[in-house]
Amino acid sequence: MNTKEYISSGIIESYILGHASLDEAGILECVMKNNAEVKAAFEEAQKTLEDLATAQAVTPPGELKSKIWNAIQEKQTIEEKIPSIPLSNPISKDQEEGKAKGEIQKNINWKAYAVAASVLFLVSIAGNLFWMNSHSSTKQEMTKLAAEKQSQDAVMKKMDQKLNMFSNPDMQMVMLKGVEKHQDAKAMVFWDKKTKEVYLNAENLPKAPTGMQYQLWAIEDGKPVNAGMYSENKDSEIALATISKAQAFAITLEKEGGSIAPTMENMYVMGGI
């Protein structure tokens, strides 16, 4: 096995992910000490895997949990004390003035009951408004929290899928590096040696403009062969094509739906096997 075959065997990725046996790890460490090309491939693979992990990282808002918990715990009971209004009739010292004072007291009592009823009505409205606002706010926060959890579950599922592909001994990984005009661009092809199916992780490519789409190409016997159209829902999960043999892979930006030949000036990444 020559150096290139050793690098493309997947042992480097297995070592980084902790899946290599003690013998394999020992051999790789020894080879890296004596072979600069293998050591460089190791460092490149380590950086690429770290970039992929960083791209997937999602941190939920720190204050969201405490805000929801406080909203659920707050069950306030509104206790409003109705102002005490003396309703008793004053003791009349003059029997002749009793009738007149009685009429005045009736008017006072009627007004007091009206005020008390108004206060109770206002308290009832305020209590209902507070409960409705609190309930609506809590429901919105719970809905937001559920959406955040669903999003994180989807990210974790995607990460598990990629880790399974990294650790699959039948999966050959081909790193695609950015060309001169797009040096920061990166992608990785997963080529199943048994089924010949090709998967693509292209999250480190710029978002395709409206009406445009990334297209994967396999270089077979020096000629480009269509290897499928990329979309975010296919990333690392759905095979783009079945390729029986290839010497390299490349990605170009084409009109939505693809092209029969690659637009060379729109090439973003390329990598040999």
ABEGO torsion letter per residue (X at the ends): XBAAAAAAAGAAAAAAAGABBAAAAAAAAAAAAABAAAAAAAAAAAAAAAAAAAAABBBBBAAAAAAAAAAAABBBBBBBBBBBBBABBBBBABAAAAAAAAAAAAAAAAAAAAAAAAAAAAAAAAAAAAAAAAAAAAAAAAAAAAAAAAAAAAAAAAAAAAAAAAABAABBBBBBBBBAABAABBBBBBBBAAAGBBBBBAAABBBBBBGBBBBBBBBBGGBBBBAEBBBAAABGABBABBBABBABBBBBBBBBGEBABBBAAABABBBBX
